Amino acid sequence: MKSLLRKIFSRENLYAALLCLILIALTIAAADTAPTWIYQGF
């Protein structure tokens, strides 16, 4: 059981999960603000 947990929570997997969470947070933060350049022509 410990070897299975060690494989799941390896250093590479933790880095990948952290990177994924950062990208999701950036996507949510960027989607909050509407880009003004789209509406400049209207």
FENSUL-V483549 format. One record per backbone hydrogen bond with DSSP energy under -1.0 kcal/mol. NH is the residue of the N-H (numbers start at 1). CO is the residue of the C=O. Records with the same first field share a line. If there is no record, write none. Layout:
# FENSUL-V483549
NH: CO + CO
This chain:
# FENSUL-V483549
5: 1
6: 2
7: 3
8: 4
9: 5
14: 10
15: 11
16: 12
17: 13
18: 14
19: 15
20: 16
21: 17
22: 18
23: 19
24: 20
25: 21
26: 22
27: 23
28: 24
29: 25
30: 26
31: 27
